[in-house]
Amino acid sequence: MATEYVIRIILSIIILIVIMIILHRFRVNKGQTPPSDSLEIMEKRLEKGEITQKEYDKAKRRRGK
């Protein structure tokens, strides 16, 4: 009888911990939204030095902007 209650308490604690971990992951990912526009991605790549200004201008012309 007593072991039954101990097992229930332990399982409840494990379930609560798993729920807390899942909620924490959702909250962390919610604040980090990826850029949705391809031109925004190109701007970030230009800032990082991954592409040149010429490549950025070419991509911008392709977008019609």
Phi and psi restraints in degrees (value plus and minus 20) as a CYANA .aco file:
   2 ALA   PHI     -90.0   -50.0
   2 ALA   PSI     -55.8   -15.8
   3 THR   PHI     -87.2   -47.2
   3 THR   PSI     -49.6    -9.6
   4 GLU   PHI     -82.8   -42.8
   4 GLU   PSI     -63.2   -23.2
   5 TYR   PHI     -87.8   -47.8
   5 TYR   PSI     -58.4   -18.4
   6 VAL   PHI     -84.2   -44.2
   6 VAL   PSI     -63.8   -23.8
   7 ILE   PHI     -83.0   -43.0
   7 ILE   PSI     -62.0   -22.0
   8 ARG   PHI     -83.0   -43.0
   8 ARG   PSI     -61.4   -21.4
   9 ILE   PHI     -85.7   -45.7
   9 ILE   PSI     -64.2   -24.2
  10 ILE   PHI     -83.1   -43.1
  10 ILE   PSI     -64.7   -24.7
  11 LEU   PHI     -83.3   -43.3
  11 LEU   PSI     -59.4   -19.4
  12 SER   PHI     -83.1   -43.1
  12 SER   PSI     -61.7   -21.7
  13 ILE   PHI     -84.4   -44.4
  13 ILE   PSI     -63.2   -23.2
  14 ILE   PHI     -82.5   -42.5
  14 ILE   PSI     -64.0   -24.0
  15 ILE   PHI     -83.1   -43.1
  15 ILE   PSI     -62.4   -22.4
  16 LEU   PHI     -82.6   -42.6
  16 LEU   PSI     -60.2   -20.2
  17 ILE   PHI     -84.5   -44.5
  17 ILE   PSI     -63.2   -23.2
  18 VAL   PHI     -83.1   -43.1
  18 VAL   PSI     -62.5   -22.5
  19 ILE   PHI     -82.5   -42.5
  19 ILE   PSI     -62.0   -22.0
  20 MET   PHI     -84.0   -44.0
  20 MET   PSI     -60.0   -20.0
  21 ILE   PHI     -84.2   -44.2
  21 ILE   PSI     -64.6   -24.6
  22 ILE   PHI     -82.3   -42.3
  22 ILE   PSI     -66.6   -26.6
  23 LEU   PHI     -82.9   -42.9
  23 LEU   PSI     -59.2   -19.2
  24 HIS   PHI     -82.6   -42.6
  24 HIS   PSI     -62.5   -22.5
  25 ARG   PHI     -84.9   -44.9
  25 ARG   PSI     -58.7   -18.7
  26 PHE   PHI     -86.2   -46.2
  26 PHE   PSI     -59.2   -19.2
  27 ARG   PHI     -88.7   -48.7
  27 ARG   PSI     -57.8   -17.8
  28 VAL   PHI     -86.5   -46.5
  28 VAL   PSI     -64.9   -24.9
  29 ASN   PHI     -93.3   -53.3
  29 ASN   PSI     -41.6    -1.6
  30 LYS   PHI     -88.3   -48.3
  30 LYS   PSI     -53.9   -13.9
  31 GLY   PHI     -98.0   -58.0
  31 GLY   PSI     -34.4     5.6
  32 GLN   PHI    -128.6   -88.6
  32 GLN   PSI      70.7   110.7
  33 THR   PHI    -114.7   -74.7
  33 THR   PSI     109.0   149.0
  34 PRO   PHI     -92.5   -52.5
  34 PRO   PSI     131.7   171.7
  35 PRO   PHI     -83.2   -43.2
  35 PRO   PSI     113.2   153.2
  36 SER   PHI    -112.0   -72.0
  36 SER   PSI     -43.3    -3.3
  37 ASP   PHI    -114.9   -74.9
  37 ASP   PSI     115.7   155.7
  38 SER   PHI     -85.1   -45.1
  38 SER   PSI     -50.0   -10.0
  39 LEU   PHI     -88.8   -48.8
  39 LEU   PSI     -55.1   -15.1
  40 GLU   PHI     -83.7   -43.7
  40 GLU   PSI     -60.0   -20.0
  41 ILE   PHI     -82.9   -42.9
  41 ILE   PSI     -63.1   -23.1
  42 MET   PHI     -84.2   -44.2
  42 MET   PSI     -57.8   -17.8
  43 GLU   PHI     -81.7   -41.7
  43 GLU   PSI     -63.5   -23.5
  44 LYS   PHI     -84.9   -44.9
  44 LYS   PSI     -59.7   -19.7
  45 ARG   PHI     -85.1   -45.1
  45 ARG   PSI     -56.9   -16.9
  46 LEU   PHI     -84.4   -44.4
  46 LEU   PSI     -63.0   -23.0
  47 GLU   PHI     -82.6   -42.6
  47 GLU   PSI     -57.3   -17.3
  48 LYS   PHI     -97.8   -57.8
  48 LYS   PSI     -33.9     6.1
  49 GLY   PHI      68.4   108.4
  49 GLY   PSI      -7.4    32.6
  50 GLU   PHI     -95.3   -55.3
  50 GLU   PSI     -47.9    -7.9
  51 ILE   PHI    -149.6  -109.6
  51 ILE   PSI     143.6   183.6
  52 THR   PHI    -112.7   -72.7
  52 THR   PSI     148.5   188.5
  53 GLN   PHI     -81.8   -41.8
  53 GLN   PSI     -56.2   -16.2
  54 LYS   PHI     -82.9   -42.9
  54 LYS   PSI     -63.8   -23.8
  55 GLU   PHI     -85.5   -45.5
  55 GLU   PSI     -57.7   -17.7
  56 TYR   PHI     -84.9   -44.9
  56 TYR   PSI     -64.8   -24.8
  57 ASP   PHI     -82.9   -42.9
  57 ASP   PSI     -58.2   -18.2
  58 LYS   PHI     -82.9   -42.9
  58 LYS   PSI     -63.9   -23.9
  59 ALA   PHI     -85.4   -45.4
  59 ALA   PSI     -56.9   -16.9
  60 LYS   PHI     -85.9   -45.9
  60 LYS   PSI     -60.9   -20.9
  61 ARG   PHI     -85.3   -45.3
  61 ARG   PSI     -58.5   -18.5
  62 ARG   PHI     -82.1   -42.1
  62 ARG   PSI     -52.7   -12.7
  63 ARG   PHI     -98.2   -58.2
  63 ARG   PSI     -32.7     7.3
  64 GLY   PHI      62.8   102.8
  64 GLY   PSI       4.6    44.6
